[in-house]
Amino acid sequence: MVHYSQTGQLHKVVSSILAPLESQPAIHIDQLRLEPVEDYPFPWPFIRFINTFPEAAHERGCALKPFNLPSDEPYDLVILAYQVWFLAPSIPVTAFLKSSAAEYLLANTPVVTVIACRNMWLMAQEKVKAHLTRLNARLVGNVALVDEAGTAASFISTPLWMLTGNKGPFPLGIPAAGVAETEINSAARFGVAIRKGLASDAALDETLLQGLGAVQINERLIASEKVGTRSFYIWGKLFLAAGKPSAWLRKPLTIAYALFLLTLILTVVPVTSILKRLFAPLMKARIARQKAYFAQPSGEGRDKLNGDAKACPACETSVAQ
């Protein structure tokens, strides 16, 4: 298990998934918890939060504290858990994916990616998939857990959480930020499936997490993610040309971009969502292809779930036997 969590939420997801594996004596688990030399603060100071996007969007890694790989032997499976920062994998995870350790650890190895984020993760996963392809790793599963507040409400609740450390719920009926505790607990079903896969004589493949509701694609956000990714990349070039994150010129650029980003979110995101809905009947086949592509390899199916997957904390009864 390779992971980095700034807020601690992803650590809880990791613990939930690993619980069924840890209960099996025949399965040995090593954890590689990434630690930046200069850690990222939580809660975020506003200027630093915005000033982080150029390095994230351009996949500039950070310096990580030295770590030793727990084993010299190849692993049967590597689980890579990451947060999404500005529609890209978090900077510490990017640093790992660009490291020699990743070349050694992931080559010819099945990988399951695990994401916990607000609601937009498709473009970040595309970047991670490109790294895995470069490293000759085999992506056999993906789990994406998103905030329970929904797209509109999380636009307010998530920044409040990031900037204050208060998860909510907030006044005026604003719901709590983050992935629901029931969703985190029910993520143990993926550990159950992985445990069964490791116990099988068959090689792990893309069927590992299929039918378990591992991902859900919101087709109305696909275009917004593409526009946002392009925006982060173009503006990021300007920031990087101004110098390192500590450069004085990047502070006024940060304010300018924050205003631009707010405008983008309030205009482009809802407009593209409305256009998607209006033209959906004409683009039904194309949308279906997009959803099927981004849902790979786990898919959106839930046919292996018995009733409510949240019913059992250990999720043993939620997975079809």
N, C-alpha and C positions, 0 to 999 in steps of 0.2 A: 504494500500500500504506500503510494507516494502522495503527499498532500500538503497544502498550506492553507491556513484559515486565518483571516485577519480578525473577524468578529467572533470566532468560536463556533458559529453555526455549522460550518462544514465539518468540524471535528465531531459534532453530535451526529451528523449524517453518517460519517465514517464509522463511528462506534456502533450505530444501529445496523449497518450492513455487515460489519465484522462479527457481531454477536453470535449469529448462528455458526460461523466458521470457527470461532474460538471455543465453542462447545464441543467441537469434534477433535479428539486427541490426535487423530491421524493427520490433521492439517496443521502445518507450521506457518505462522504468519510473521513477517518482518514488516516493520513500519519505518518509513523514511519521511520524517517531518521536516519540511524545508524551512530554514531559518535565514532570512536576509541578514547580512552584516549590519545594515542600518534598517531596522524594522520599520514597517509602515504603521503609523499611529492609528489608534481607534479610541474614541471617535476621530474622524478626520478634521483638521483645520480646513476651512473652506478653500483658501488659496491653494494649499498643497493638494487638496483633492482634485481640483480642476487642473492644476499644473502637472498632474501625473499622467494625464491622458496621452500626451505625445509619445512617451516611452512605451505605454501600453499598446497604443494603436500601431506603432512601428515595430512592435515586438523587440524592444530593447530590454534585455534581461538586466538583473541587478546582481551584485556580488552576494553570493551565498556563503554562509559559514561552512567550513570544511565538514564533510561527512564521509563515513566509510560505508560502502555497500555491505549489508549484513551477511551476505553469502557470496561465495565465489561460484556457486552452482547456478545454472539457469533456473528460472522460476517457471512454474506451470502457468501462472497468471500474474499480471501486474494490474492493480487497480489505481488509476490516476484520478484523483479528486481535485477539482479546481473551482475557483470563483471566476466570474466574468467581470472584467474591468473594462469599461468603455468598449464593449462588443469585442473584446479580445480576452484570451486567458490572462489571469493575473500575472504581474511581472515576475514574481518568484517562480511560478510554474513555467513561464517562458524561459527563464534562466536555466531551469533544470532541463527542459527539452532541448536546449542548445548545448548542453554540457557533454563531456566525454562519458560521464556516468550514464547518461540516458542512452548513448550509443551502445554501451555495453549491456545495460539492463534490459532494454526494450527490443534489441535485435532478435527477430524470429520468435517473438514472444506474444501470446495473446494478451490483449489489453482491454479492460473495461474502463470507460471514462464515467465519472460521476460529477454532476454539476449541481450547485445550489445557487440560485440567483433570483433577480427580480422577475423578469419574464422574457428577456431577449438574450438568447444564447446560441442561435443558429450560426452566426458568423464566427463567433468564438470557436465553436466546434469545428467549423471548416478549417480554421487556422491550426487547431490541434490535429485534425486529420492529416493535414499537409505535413506536419512534423512527424507524425507516426509513419506516414508513407516513406518519408526521407530516411527514417531510422529503421525501415524494414520491419516494423511492428505490425501486428494483425489486430485490427479493431474488431472485437467480437461482441461488444455491448456498449450501450450508452444509457445512462440514467440522468434525467433532468428534472429536478425539483424546483418549483417556482413559488414566488410569494403568494400567499393566500388572499391578499387584499384586492387583487385584480389590477388591470392595466391603469385605470384612471386613478384609483385611490393610492396605489403604490407609487405613483408619480410624486405624491406628497409624503407618504409615510416612509418610503425608503430613504430619501434624502434626510429626513428628520432623524432617522435612526443612524445613518452614516455620520451626520454632523454633530449629533448630541449624545449618541450612545444609548438613547432611550428608545426602546422598541415599540412602545405604545401598549394599548390603544391610546389615541390622542383625543383632545377635545373636539367638539363639533362633529362627533361621529366618525372621525377618521380611524380606520381599523389599524390593528397592529401590523408592523412590517415583518418581513421574513417568512420563511417556510413554516407552515403550521406544524405544531408538535405532533399531531396525529400523522401527518405525512412523513415526518422524520422517523417516527416509531415504526410506521408500516414499511419503511425502506428495508427493514429486516428481511422482507420477502425476497429481495434480490440476493441477500446472503444465503438464504435457503436454496435458491436456484443455483448459485455458484457452488455451494457445498455438494449438491447433487451432481453437478457437472464434473467436479473434481473427482468424485467417487466413481464416476462412470469410466468404462474402458475407452470410450470414444473421445476423440480429440475435441477440445472446446472450439465451438464455431459460432456463427451468427444467430443460431437458434437459442443460445444460452438464456437470454432474458426476454425472448419474444413471448407475447401473450400475457405479460405481467403489468401492462400499463406503465412502462418505463419512461415514455416520453409522450407529450401531447403537443402537436404543432398548431400554433395560432397563425393561420394563413394571412390574417390581416396585418401581421407584423413583419412579414417577409420583406416587403418593399421598404418599409421603414428601417429595417436593419441594414439593408444595402445602402440606402441613402446616408444613414448615420455612420456606417463604416467608412464610406467615401469622404464624408465631412471630417471625421476624426483624422483620416490619413492626410488630407490636403492641409488642414490647419496645423496638424502635427509637424509637417515639414517646416512651416513658418516658425513654430516654437523651437524646433531643433536647430534651425538656422540662427536663432537668437542666443543660443548657448545652452549650457547645462541648466537643470532645474533651478539652481541657485542664482542664475543670471538675473540682474535687475530688470532687464527688458522684458522678461517673461511675466512679470507681475502685471503690468498694464495689459499685456496680451491676454492674461488669464481673465481679467475683468471683461474685456471685449468679447472673448469667446464664451464666457458664461452667459452674457446677454444674447449672443447669437444662438447658443444651444437652447436657451429657454424659448426663444422665438421658433426655433426648429421644432422643438417638441410640441409647442402649442399650435403649430400650423401644419407642418409637413406630416407628422404622425397621424393626426385625425383626418387630414385630407386624403392621404393614401389609404387609410382604413375605409373611408367612405367610398372612394373610388373602387377599391377592391370589392366592396359589398355591391355597388351598383353594377359592376361589370362581371360579377361572379357567374351569372347564368351563361355569359358568353365565353368565360374562361374556365369553365368547370373542369374540363379535361386537363388543362395546363396546371391549374391549382392542385388537382389530385396528384399529378406527377411531382410537383414541387413538394407536397406534403409527404409523399412516399419516399422521396429522395432524402429529405432532411430527417425523417424519422428513422432512417437506417442507422445501425443494423437491428436495433431492438424492436422498432415498429411501435405503433400506437395501440395494437390489439390488447384486449384484456380477457381473452377467452380462457386463460388458465387460472383466473381468479374465481374463487368461490364466494359469491356475495360481496360483502364490503371488505376490501383489503385492509381497512383501518380497524377492523373489529378486534383483532388479536395482536397485542404488542409484539409478540414473538413471531407473528405471521405464519406460524406453522400450519394453522387451519385455513389460511387464506390462499394457499397455493394448491392447485389440483395435484393430487397424488398419482 
